[in-house]
Amino acid sequence: MIVVGMLSGTSMDGLDVAVADLEIADGVIELTPVATSTTAWSPHVHKRLLALLPPSNTTIDEVCELDTLVGQAAADAAAAALAQAGVSGDLICWLGQTAYHWVRDGRALGSLQLGQPAWIAERTGLPVVSDLRTTDIAAGGHGAPLASTLDALWLAGPDRRAALNIGGIANITVVGPGERVVAYDTGPGNCLIDVVATRAGCPGYDVDGALAAWGHVDEALLAELLADPYYRAEPPKSTGRELFTADYLTKMLAVQPRALPPSDVAATLVALTARTVALACTGHGVTEVIGSGGGMRNPVLVAALRDALHPIPLRSSDELGLPTDAKEAYLTALLGFLTWNGLPGVTQGATGSTTPRILGRITPGQTPLRLPEPATAATTLRVRKTDRSR
């Protein structure tokens, strides 16, 4: 099947799209990367999406309008990706734009993604799998990090390894021989760094880590940040920009004994991400970390991660055939493929759910739905390296 995977991450910087050729035989899924692209949100939509974030208040008409606008933008991005790749698609999987992830007392109670899938089905004529997180939450899981599904199949082997994704929030999946997969959000990835960079006049994020490179880590601020109870909570756990908001950072800075320049704040936030990721990885005794996500394009953050993880090596997912910037989009394509073939989209225990479920709901395209006979199992994921996968 040719499957288009699409999402917009917690950084809210645009739509990531991946076109994948997927097939399954004898429990082995083979994924061939076909094409990837990123489409920035229009300034108007981007501003309105950011305005939804807590602690802001909103209205139901604003939610309805954004649900439509995001769905229409996703529809255009999917159609453009298929046209540019020169292929006819069979299925689209749309993870949506998370507007709110509801966690209380360590338990996930709900998660709202915007982007009405009917617009995608109408624009492309293809069936759309969407609303994947809620199924897992209803079954007792956190609905995140869903990257654990790809990681568990992809990294299975004799070594205990961690897959790390650094978007707005950072998450890890720990995979070891004969062990239950462990996966959870470690804390902020880029989201707080983006806040201070924007306040300093950068274009929404710290380009190449230039702001942080000028700064020095403030140990007092770092200690205050590390004292957050989230880091001491045991997995399974998940978080988002509902906790690590711009106001959260403002309050942390307000209690510091002196005003810090933006460069020092950025450097300290880089240290926070590196330290919390490294503490999580070393706590699980991993022998290697495979990194992906936008944070891997920040050389200052990558250097801090390497230092914090030492002597554990940090590799890029590019080295294993999945583009760093598009790994989560390929994950989304995989999740849709699993749903279409009647297979659970969550590895048992990875998100806290003990009862893996077939994820999401399916919006029909322009032809009647004809699902295949359910596959019996998926045990391994093989990624075929191609020129397009780099």
C-alpha positions as CSV (number, residue, x, y, z in Angstrom):
1,M,0.0,0.0,0.0
2,I,1.0,3.6,-0.6
3,V,0.2,5.4,2.7
4,V,0.5,9.1,3.5
5,G,1.3,9.9,7.1
6,M,0.6,13.4,8.3
7,L,0.8,15.3,11.6
8,S,1.6,18.6,13.2
9,G,3.7,18.3,16.3
10,T,3.7,20.1,19.6
11,S,6.0,22.7,18.2
12,M,3.1,23.7,15.9
13,D,5.5,24.8,13.2
14,G,3.8,23.1,10.3
15,L,2.5,20.0,8.7
16,D,4.9,17.1,8.3
17,V,4.0,14.7,5.5
18,A,5.6,11.3,4.5
19,V,4.6,9.0,1.7
20,A,5.5,5.4,2.4
21,D,5.3,2.1,0.5
22,L,4.3,-0.5,3.1
23,E,3.7,-4.2,2.9
24,I,3.4,-7.1,5.4
25,A,4.3,-10.7,5.1
26,D,4.8,-13.3,7.8
27,G,4.7,-10.7,10.5
28,V,7.4,-8.6,8.9
29,I,6.5,-5.1,7.8
30,E,8.7,-3.5,5.2
31,L,8.6,0.3,4.9
32,T,10.1,2.0,1.9
33,P,10.4,5.8,2.2
34,V,9.0,7.4,-0.9
35,A,8.9,11.2,-0.2
36,T,8.7,13.7,2.6
37,S,7.7,17.3,2.8
38,T,6.9,20.0,5.4
39,T,4.3,22.7,4.9
40,A,4.4,25.7,7.2
41,W,1.1,26.9,8.6
42,S,-0.2,30.2,7.2
43,P,0.7,33.1,9.6
44,H,-3.0,33.5,10.3
45,V,-3.7,29.9,11.3
46,H,-0.4,29.6,13.2
47,K,-1.2,32.6,15.3
48,R,-4.7,31.2,16.1
49,L,-3.3,27.8,17.0
50,L,-0.8,29.2,19.4
51,A,-3.6,31.3,21.0
52,L,-5.4,28.1,21.9
53,L,-2.7,27.0,24.2
54,P,-3.3,27.0,28.0
55,P,-3.7,29.1,30.0
56,S,-5.5,31.0,27.3
57,N,-9.3,30.7,27.1
58,T,-11.1,30.1,23.8
59,T,-14.6,29.7,22.4
60,I,-16.3,26.8,20.7
61,D,-16.7,28.8,17.5
62,E,-12.9,29.3,17.4
63,V,-12.4,25.5,17.9
64,C,-14.8,24.7,15.1
65,E,-13.2,27.2,12.7
66,L,-9.7,25.9,13.4
67,D,-10.9,22.3,13.1
68,T,-12.0,23.2,9.5
69,L,-9.0,25.3,8.6
70,V,-6.5,22.7,9.8
71,G,-8.4,19.9,8.0
72,Q,-8.4,21.9,4.8
73,A,-4.7,22.7,5.1
74,A,-4.0,19.0,5.7
75,A,-6.1,18.0,2.7
76,D,-4.0,20.3,0.4
77,A,-0.8,19.0,1.9
78,A,-1.7,15.4,1.3
79,A,-2.8,16.0,-2.3
80,A,0.4,18.0,-3.0
81,A,2.6,15.3,-1.5
82,L,1.1,12.6,-3.7
83,A,1.3,14.8,-6.8
84,Q,5.0,15.6,-6.1
85,A,5.8,12.0,-5.4
86,G,4.1,10.9,-8.6
87,V,2.2,8.1,-7.0
88,S,-1.4,7.2,-6.4
89,G,-2.2,6.7,-2.7
90,D,-4.3,4.0,-1.1
91,L,-4.7,5.4,2.4
92,I,-4.0,8.5,4.5
93,C,-3.4,8.6,8.2
94,W,-3.8,11.9,10.0
95,L,-2.6,12.4,13.6
96,G,-3.9,15.9,13.6
97,Q,-2.9,19.0,15.6
98,T,-3.1,18.4,19.4
99,A,-5.0,21.3,21.0
100,Y,-5.2,19.8,24.4
101,H,-3.9,16.7,26.2
102,W,-5.9,16.1,29.4
103,V,-3.8,14.5,32.2
104,R,-4.9,14.6,35.8
105,D,-3.1,12.9,38.7
106,G,-0.9,11.0,36.3
107,R,-3.8,9.6,34.3
108,A,-4.7,10.6,30.8
109,L,-8.4,11.4,30.5
110,G,-8.7,12.7,27.0
111,S,-6.9,14.3,24.1
112,L,-8.2,16.7,21.4
113,Q,-6.7,16.8,17.9
114,L,-7.9,19.4,15.4
115,G,-8.2,18.9,11.7
116,Q,-11.5,17.4,10.4
117,P,-10.6,14.3,8.3
118,A,-13.6,14.7,6.0
119,W,-11.8,17.5,4.2
120,I,-8.9,15.2,3.5
121,A,-11.1,12.4,2.2
122,E,-13.0,14.8,0.0
123,R,-9.9,16.4,-1.4
124,T,-8.0,13.2,-2.1
125,G,-10.8,10.6,-2.6
126,L,-8.9,8.3,-0.2
127,P,-10.0,6.8,3.1
128,V,-8.5,8.5,6.2
129,V,-7.5,7.0,9.5
130,S,-7.7,9.6,12.3
131,D,-8.3,10.2,16.0
132,L,-5.7,7.6,17.0
133,R,-4.9,8.8,20.6
134,T,-8.4,8.6,22.0
135,T,-8.7,4.8,21.4
136,D,-5.7,4.1,23.5
137,I,-6.8,6.6,26.3
138,A,-10.2,4.9,26.5
139,A,-8.3,1.6,27.0
140,G,-6.4,3.0,29.9
141,G,-3.3,4.3,28.1
142,H,-1.9,7.8,27.7
143,G,-2.4,8.0,24.0
144,A,1.3,8.9,23.8
145,P,4.0,8.5,22.9
146,L,2.7,6.6,19.9
147,A,6.3,6.5,18.5
148,S,6.8,3.5,20.7
149,T,4.9,1.4,18.1
150,L,7.4,2.0,15.4
151,D,10.4,1.9,17.7
152,A,9.5,-1.4,19.2
153,L,9.2,-3.1,15.8
154,W,12.2,-1.2,14.3
155,L,14.8,-1.5,17.1
156,A,14.0,-5.0,18.3
157,G,17.3,-7.0,18.7
158,P,19.9,-8.2,21.2
159,D,20.7,-4.8,22.7
160,R,18.8,-2.4,24.9
161,R,18.4,0.8,22.9
162,A,16.4,4.0,23.2
163,A,14.7,5.8,20.5
164,L,14.6,9.6,21.3
165,N,12.3,12.1,19.5
166,I,12.7,15.8,20.3
167,G,9.8,17.9,19.1
168,G,8.1,20.4,21.3
169,I,8.1,17.6,23.9
170,A,10.8,15.0,24.1
171,N,10.0,11.3,24.4
172,I,11.9,8.0,24.6
173,T,11.1,4.4,23.8
174,V,13.3,1.8,25.4
175,V,13.5,-1.6,23.6
176,G,15.4,-4.6,24.9
177,P,15.5,-8.3,24.2
178,G,12.6,-10.1,25.8
179,E,11.5,-7.0,27.8
180,R,8.3,-5.0,27.8
181,V,8.7,-1.8,25.9
182,V,8.9,1.3,28.0
183,A,7.9,4.6,26.5
184,Y,7.1,8.0,27.9
185,D,7.5,11.8,27.6
186,T,10.7,12.9,29.4
187,G,9.7,16.6,29.5
188,P,10.3,19.7,27.3
189,G,12.1,19.3,24.0
190,N,12.0,22.5,22.0
191,C,8.8,24.1,23.4
192,L,10.4,26.3,26.1
193,I,13.4,27.1,24.0
194,D,11.0,28.3,21.3
195,V,9.3,30.6,23.8
196,V,12.5,32.4,24.8
197,A,13.8,32.5,21.2
198,T,10.5,34.1,20.0
199,R,10.7,36.6,22.8
200,A,14.3,37.4,21.7
201,G,13.2,38.2,18.2
202,C,14.1,34.9,16.5
203,P,11.7,33.5,13.9
204,G,9.8,31.1,16.2
205,Y,12.7,29.0,17.2
206,D,16.4,29.2,18.0
207,V,17.9,28.8,14.5
208,D,21.0,26.5,14.6
209,G,21.1,27.1,18.4
210,A,22.7,30.5,17.8
211,L,21.0,32.2,20.8
212,A,21.9,29.4,23.2
213,A,25.4,29.3,21.9
214,W,26.0,32.8,23.2
215,G,24.7,32.0,26.6
216,H,25.8,30.3,29.8
217,V,23.9,27.8,31.9
218,D,22.4,29.4,35.0
219,E,22.6,26.6,37.6
220,A,20.1,28.2,39.9
221,L,17.4,28.4,37.2
222,L,18.3,24.9,36.0
223,A,17.8,23.5,39.6
224,E,14.5,25.3,39.8
225,L,13.3,23.8,36.5
226,L,14.6,20.3,37.4
227,A,12.6,20.4,40.7
228,D,9.3,20.1,38.7
229,P,7.4,17.0,40.0
230,Y,6.9,15.7,36.5
231,Y,10.5,14.4,36.3
232,R,10.1,12.3,39.4
233,A,6.9,10.7,38.3
234,E,7.2,7.1,37.3
235,P,6.2,6.0,33.7
236,P,3.8,5.6,32.0
237,K,3.4,9.3,31.8
238,S,2.8,12.0,29.2
239,T,2.8,15.7,29.1
240,G,2.5,18.6,26.7
241,R,2.3,22.4,26.3
242,E,-0.6,22.3,28.8
243,L,2.1,22.1,31.5
244,F,5.2,23.6,29.9
245,T,3.6,26.8,28.8
246,A,5.0,30.3,28.2
247,D,3.5,31.3,31.5
248,Y,5.3,28.4,33.2
249,L,8.6,29.8,32.0
250,T,7.7,33.4,33.0
251,K,6.9,32.3,36.5
252,M,10.2,30.4,36.8
253,L,12.2,33.4,35.6
254,A,10.3,35.7,38.0
255,V,11.6,34.0,41.1
256,Q,15.3,34.2,40.0
257,P,17.5,36.6,42.0
258,R,18.6,38.4,38.9
259,A,17.3,39.1,35.4
260,L,18.9,36.7,32.9
261,P,19.7,37.6,29.3
262,P,17.8,35.6,26.7
263,S,20.9,33.8,25.7
264,D,21.5,32.4,29.2
265,V,17.9,31.3,29.5
266,A,18.1,29.5,26.1
267,A,21.4,27.8,27.2
268,T,19.8,26.7,30.5
269,L,16.7,25.3,28.7
270,V,19.0,23.4,26.3
271,A,20.7,21.9,29.4
272,L,17.3,21.1,30.9
273,T,16.3,19.1,27.8
274,A,19.7,17.3,27.6
275,R,19.8,16.6,31.3
276,T,16.2,15.1,31.6
277,V,16.7,13.0,28.4
278,A,20.0,11.7,29.7
279,L,18.7,10.9,33.1
280,A,15.9,8.9,31.6
281,C,18.1,7.0,29.2
282,T,20.8,6.2,31.7
283,G,18.2,5.1,34.2
284,H,17.2,2.3,31.8
285,G,20.7,1.2,31.1
286,V,20.6,1.7,27.3
287,T,23.7,1.1,25.2
288,E,22.7,3.4,22.3
289,V,20.3,6.3,21.6
290,I,18.7,6.9,18.2
291,G,17.6,10.5,17.9
292,S,15.1,12.1,15.6
293,G,12.9,15.2,15.5
294,G,13.5,18.9,15.0
295,G,15.7,19.1,18.0
296,M,18.3,17.0,16.2
297,R,18.8,19.9,13.8
298,N,19.9,22.1,16.7
299,P,23.7,21.6,16.9
300,V,24.0,23.2,20.4
301,L,21.3,20.8,21.8
302,V,22.8,17.8,20.1
303,A,26.2,18.7,21.6
304,A,24.6,19.0,25.0
305,L,22.9,15.7,24.6
306,R,26.1,14.0,23.6
307,D,27.9,15.4,26.7
308,A,25.0,14.4,29.0
309,L,24.7,10.9,27.6
310,H,28.4,10.1,27.5
311,P,29.6,7.4,27.2
312,I,26.3,6.2,25.6
313,P,26.5,7.0,21.9
314,L,23.9,9.2,20.2
315,R,23.1,8.4,16.5
316,S,20.7,9.9,14.1
317,S,17.7,8.0,12.7
318,D,19.0,9.1,9.3
319,E,21.8,6.5,9.7
320,L,19.1,3.8,10.0
321,G,17.1,4.9,7.0
322,L,14.4,7.1,8.5
323,P,14.8,10.9,7.9
324,T,15.3,12.8,11.2
325,D,12.7,15.4,10.4
326,A,10.1,12.9,9.0
327,K,10.3,9.9,11.4
328,E,7.0,10.8,13.1
329,A,5.3,11.3,9.8
330,Y,6.5,7.8,8.7
331,L,5.3,6.5,12.1
332,T,1.8,8.0,11.3
333,A,1.8,6.1,8.0
334,L,2.7,2.9,9.9
335,L,-0.1,3.4,12.4
336,G,-2.6,3.9,9.6
337,F,-1.3,0.7,7.9
338,L,-1.7,-1.3,11.1
339,T,-5.3,-0.1,11.6
340,W,-6.1,-0.9,8.0
341,N,-4.8,-4.4,8.5
342,G,-6.6,-5.0,11.8
343,L,-3.5,-4.8,14.0
344,P,-3.1,-3.0,17.3
345,G,-1.3,0.4,17.0
346,V,0.2,0.3,20.5
347,T,2.7,-2.2,22.0
348,Q,1.3,-3.7,25.2
349,G,2.3,-1.6,28.2
350,A,4.1,1.1,26.2
351,T,1.6,3.9,26.8
352,G,0.2,2.4,30.1
353,S,-2.5,0.4,28.4
354,T,-2.5,-3.4,29.1
355,T,-5.0,-4.0,26.3
356,P,-3.6,-2.9,22.9
357,R,-6.3,-1.7,20.6
358,I,-6.7,-1.1,16.9
359,L,-6.5,2.6,16.8
360,G,-8.6,5.4,15.4
361,R,-11.6,5.8,13.2
362,I,-11.8,5.5,9.4
363,T,-13.4,8.2,7.2
364,P,-14.4,6.6,3.8
365,G,-13.1,8.1,0.6
366,Q,-14.9,8.2,-2.7
367,T,-15.3,4.4,-3.0
368,P,-16.7,1.8,-0.6
369,L,-14.4,0.6,2.1
370,R,-12.8,-2.7,1.4
371,L,-10.5,-3.7,4.2
372,P,-8.2,-6.7,3.8
373,E,-8.5,-9.8,6.0
374,P,-6.8,-8.9,9.3
375,A,-3.1,-9.8,9.5
376,T,-2.2,-12.2,12.3
377,A,0.7,-10.2,13.8
378,A,3.5,-7.7,13.3
379,T,6.8,-8.6,14.8
380,T,9.4,-6.6,13.0
381,L,9.8,-3.5,10.9
382,R,12.4,-3.3,8.2
383,V,13.2,0.1,6.6
384,R,14.6,-0.1,3.1
385,K,17.2,2.6,2.6
386,T,16.7,4.5,-0.6
387,D,18.1,7.8,-2.0
388,R,14.7,9.4,-1.1
389,S,15.0,8.3,2.6
390,R,18.1,10.5,3.2
